[in-house]
Amino acid sequence: MTADTAILAEGLGKQYKSHTALHGIDLSVPAGSVLGVLGPNGAGKTTTVRILATLITPTAGRASVAGYDVVGQSKEVRRRIGLAGQYAAVDELLTGRENMILLGRLLRFGRRGAARRAVELLDRFGLTEAADRPVGTYSGGMRRRLDLATCVIGEPEVLFLDEPTTGLDPTSRAVLWDVVRGLVADGVTILLTTQYLEEADELADRIAVIDAGRVIAEGTPDALKRKVGSERLEVTVARPEMLADAVAALAMIGGGQEPVADEAAFRVSVQLTHGLDDVARAAAALRDKGVATTDFELRKPSLDDVFFDLTGGAETRTAAAAGAHQGDKG
């Protein structure tokens, strides 16, 4: 492990009596960067985080965080990390300020030092106006921000965020994203597990896709998107009876891949092989067959495409959608 590597896992395994949760996970996260970890429910994301955060021990392989072994030097690791789980771990009966000061004193900041640090972080996380209200009156987004603030009170080098925006509305998610970007700008290394693919695309420098306890793909968001294939043309027809003619027209430009029809949405999509030349050919073919369209869109591959292509298509899509609301159990 070099000074530029904040998190390193080599052959990380976890065996329980009834099943194997991890089958040799390899990860390397440069200092000051964000690694997004994606995967369906039960894939092993949370197990990986718990090992790296010294909450459980691996049964195979090794891992280092901030330069220290997670098993042999666990106390040194814990001094240098922060962990935010899927649900806010703050006391609802205390105020936001009281939560912060209590943790600061537990970390031996002293009475005045804890109070100063609380003021600083409450302001940074946009919670000053609500600082003296009981946390039980906070919205979900405010609780998550307070939870994250408590995780960084000790100025960690490495921060583990295990699906931190689960259950939040889009506005609250966007606010939390800005907070994460600010932490990275300060040099904090972040490992982020998420079911929101847009979140990984927005925040992660690199992405690791985990399925069935193994890393099945790793790279930058753009590199992973390129693996899925080229751009796709999506055409929405004016009337459902035109779908068959649209499929026949677009079959001529599919480069050997059949167009895919979505009868419920009156839509046909086809992968392109020659970019704008194919678009022009598609428009001409649809016109020749008399197909009227209401939408004609050129779409680049997304992380959604990557995720579902790697982890099982429609079945995984359903599981991932459910997981976005319920959280990862693996």
HUTA-V422534 format. One record per residue. N is the residue number from 0. RES is the residue in one letter. SS is DSSP state (A for helix, B for strand, O for the rest). PHI is phi as a letter, one per 30 degrees, with the letter a starting at -180 (* if undefined). NEAR is the number of other ideal C-beta (glycine too) atoms within 8 Angstrom. Layout:
N | RES | SS | PHI | NEAR
N | RES | SS | PHI | NEAR
//
This chain:
0 | M | O | * | 5
1 | T | O | c | 4
2 | A | O | d | 5
3 | D | O | d | 5
4 | T | B | c | 12
5 | A | B | d | 12
6 | I | B | b | 15
7 | L | B | b | 11
8 | A | B | b | 15
9 | E | B | b | 8
10 | G | B | i | 10
11 | L | B | d | 17
12 | G | B | b | 13
13 | K | B | b | 15
14 | Q | B | c | 7
15 | Y | O | c | 7
16 | K | O | e | 2
17 | S | O | c | 3
18 | H | O | a | 4
19 | T | B | c | 9
20 | A | B | d | 10
21 | L | B | b | 15
22 | H | B | c | 8
23 | G | B | i | 10
24 | I | B | d | 16
25 | D | B | c | 9
26 | L | B | b | 12
27 | S | B | b | 8
28 | V | B | b | 13
29 | P | B | d | 10
30 | A | O | e | 11
31 | G | O | i | 8
32 | S | O | b | 12
33 | V | B | c | 13
34 | L | B | c | 15
35 | G | B | c | 14
36 | V | B | c | 14
37 | L | B | c | 15
38 | G | O | l | 13
39 | P | O | d | 11
40 | N | O | e | 11
41 | G | O | i | 7
42 | A | O | d | 13
43 | G | O | j | 16
44 | K | A | d | 14
45 | T | A | d | 12
46 | T | A | d | 13
47 | T | A | d | 16
48 | V | A | d | 14
49 | R | A | d | 9
50 | I | A | d | 17
51 | L | A | d | 13
52 | A | O | d | 13
53 | T | O | i | 9
54 | L | O | d | 5
55 | I | O | b | 7
56 | T | O | c | 6
57 | P | O | d | 14
58 | T | O | c | 6
59 | A | B | a | 10
60 | G | B | i | 11
61 | R | B | b | 11
62 | A | B | a | 15
63 | S | B | b | 12
64 | V | B | b | 15
65 | A | O | h | 11
66 | G | O | i | 6
67 | Y | B | b | 10
68 | D | B | d | 10
69 | V | O | d | 16
70 | V | O | c | 10
71 | G | O | d | 4
72 | Q | O | b | 9
73 | S | A | d | 10
74 | K | A | d | 6
75 | E | A | d | 9
76 | V | A | d | 15
77 | R | A | d | 9
78 | R | O | d | 7
79 | R | O | c | 11
80 | I | B | b | 14
81 | G | B | b | 10
82 | L | B | b | 10
83 | A | B | c | 13
84 | G | O | d | 6
85 | Q | O | d | 9
86 | Y | O | b | 6
87 | A | O | d | 8
88 | A | O | c | 7
89 | V | O | b | 12
90 | D | O | d | 8
91 | E | O | d | 7
92 | L | O | d | 6
93 | L | O | d | 11
94 | T | B | d | 10
95 | G | A | e | 16
96 | R | A | d | 10
97 | E | A | d | 9
98 | N | A | e | 14
99 | M | A | d | 17
100 | I | A | d | 11
101 | L | A | e | 11
102 | L | A | d | 11
103 | G | A | d | 14
104 | R | A | d | 11
105 | L | A | d | 6
106 | L | O | d | 9
107 | R | O | i | 5
108 | F | O | d | 9
109 | G | O | i | 7
110 | R | A | e | 6
111 | R | A | d | 6
112 | G | A | d | 9
113 | A | A | d | 16
114 | A | A | d | 10
115 | R | A | d | 8
116 | R | A | d | 12
117 | A | A | d | 14
118 | V | A | e | 9
119 | E | A | e | 8
120 | L | A | d | 12
121 | L | A | d | 14
122 | D | A | d | 9
123 | R | A | d | 9
124 | F | O | c | 11
125 | G | O | i | 7
126 | L | O | b | 13
127 | T | O | d | 8
128 | E | O | d | 4
129 | A | O | c | 10
130 | A | O | e | 11
131 | D | O | c | 6
132 | R | O | c | 9
133 | P | B | e | 8
134 | V | A | d | 15
135 | G | A | d | 6
136 | T | A | c | 6
137 | Y | O | d | 11
138 | S | O | d | 6
139 | G | A | e | 11
140 | G | A | d | 13
141 | M | A | d | 10
142 | R | A | d | 12
143 | R | A | d | 15
144 | R | A | d | 14
145 | L | A | d | 17
146 | D | A | d | 13
147 | L | A | d | 14
148 | A | A | d | 14
149 | T | A | d | 12
150 | C | A | d | 11
151 | V | O | c | 13
152 | I | O | d | 14
153 | G | O | d | 7
154 | E | O | h | 4
155 | P | O | d | 11
156 | E | O | d | 9
157 | V | B | b | 15
158 | L | B | b | 15
159 | F | B | c | 13
160 | L | B | c | 12
161 | D | B | c | 13
162 | E | O | h | 11
163 | P | O | d | 13
164 | T | O | c | 13
165 | T | O | e | 11
166 | G | O | i | 6
167 | L | O | d | 11
168 | D | O | d | 7
169 | P | A | e | 6
170 | T | A | d | 7
171 | S | A | d | 13
172 | R | A | d | 13
173 | A | A | d | 8
174 | V | A | d | 11
175 | L | A | d | 15
176 | W | A | e | 12
177 | D | A | d | 8
178 | V | A | d | 12
179 | V | A | d | 13
180 | R | A | e | 9
181 | G | A | d | 9
182 | L | A | d | 11
183 | V | A | d | 12
184 | A | A | d | 6
185 | D | O | d | 6
186 | G | O | j | 7
187 | V | O | d | 12
188 | T | B | c | 15
189 | I | B | b | 15
190 | L | B | c | 15
191 | L | B | c | 15
192 | T | B | c | 15
193 | T | O | a | 13
194 | Q | O | c | 11
195 | Y | O | c | 9
196 | L | A | d | 12
197 | E | A | d | 7
198 | E | A | d | 13
199 | A | A | d | 15
200 | D | A | d | 10
201 | E | A | d | 7
202 | L | A | c | 12
203 | A | O | d | 12
204 | D | O | d | 7
205 | R | B | b | 12
206 | I | B | b | 16
207 | A | B | c | 12
208 | V | B | c | 15
209 | I | B | c | 15
210 | D | B | b | 12
211 | A | O | h | 6
212 | G | O | i | 13
213 | R | B | b | 10
214 | V | B | d | 10
215 | I | B | c | 8
216 | A | B | a | 11
217 | E | B | a | 7
218 | G | B | l | 9
219 | T | O | d | 8
220 | P | A | e | 11
221 | D | A | d | 6
222 | A | A | d | 8
223 | L | A | d | 14
224 | K | A | d | 13
225 | R | A | d | 7
226 | K | A | d | 9
227 | V | A | d | 9
228 | G | O | k | 6
229 | S | O | d | 8
230 | E | O | d | 10
231 | R | B | b | 12
232 | L | B | c | 16
233 | E | B | c | 12
234 | V | B | b | 15
235 | T | B | c | 10
236 | V | B | c | 15
237 | A | O | d | 7
238 | R | O | b | 7
239 | P | A | d | 7
240 | E | A | d | 5
241 | M | A | d | 12
242 | L | A | e | 12
243 | A | A | d | 7
244 | D | A | d | 10
245 | A | A | d | 17
246 | V | A | d | 11
247 | A | A | d | 8
248 | A | A | d | 13
249 | L | A | d | 16
250 | A | A | d | 10
251 | M | A | d | 7
252 | I | A | c | 14
253 | G | O | d | 11
254 | G | O | h | 8
255 | G | O | j | 3
256 | Q | O | c | 7
257 | E | O | d | 5
258 | P | O | d | 12
259 | V | B | c | 7
260 | A | B | c | 9
261 | D | B | c | 9
262 | E | O | d | 7
263 | A | O | d | 4
264 | A | O | c | 6
265 | F | O | h | 13
266 | R | B | b | 11
267 | V | B | b | 14
268 | S | B | b | 12
269 | V | B | b | 14
270 | Q | B | d | 11
271 | L | O | c | 14
272 | T | O | c | 7
273 | H | O | b | 8
274 | G | O | h | 8
275 | L | A | d | 6
276 | D | A | d | 7
277 | D | A | d | 12
278 | V | A | d | 11
279 | A | A | d | 8
280 | R | A | d | 10
281 | A | A | d | 14
282 | A | A | d | 9
283 | A | A | d | 8
284 | A | A | d | 12
285 | L | A | d | 13
286 | R | A | d | 8
287 | D | A | d | 7
288 | K | O | c | 10
289 | G | O | i | 6
290 | V | O | d | 11
291 | A | O | d | 8
292 | T | B | c | 11
293 | T | B | c | 7
294 | D | B | a | 8
295 | F | B | b | 8
296 | E | B | b | 7
297 | L | B | c | 9
298 | R | B | b | 10
299 | K | O | d | 6
300 | P | O | e | 12
301 | S | O | c | 10
302 | L | A | d | 14
303 | D | A | e | 7
304 | D | A | d | 10
305 | V | A | d | 15
306 | F | A | e | 13
307 | F | A | d | 13
308 | D | A | d | 8
309 | L | A | d | 9
310 | T | A | c | 12
311 | G | O | k | 8
312 | G | O | i | 7
313 | A | A | d | 7
314 | E | A | d | 7
315 | T | A | d | 12
316 | R | A | e | 9
317 | T | A | d | 8
318 | A | A | d | 10
319 | A | A | d | 13
320 | A | A | d | 8
321 | A | A | d | 9
322 | G | A | d | 12
323 | A | A | d | 9
324 | H | A | c | 7
325 | Q | A | c | 6
326 | G | O | j | 10
327 | D | O | d | 15
328 | K | O | c | 6
329 | G | O | c | 11
//
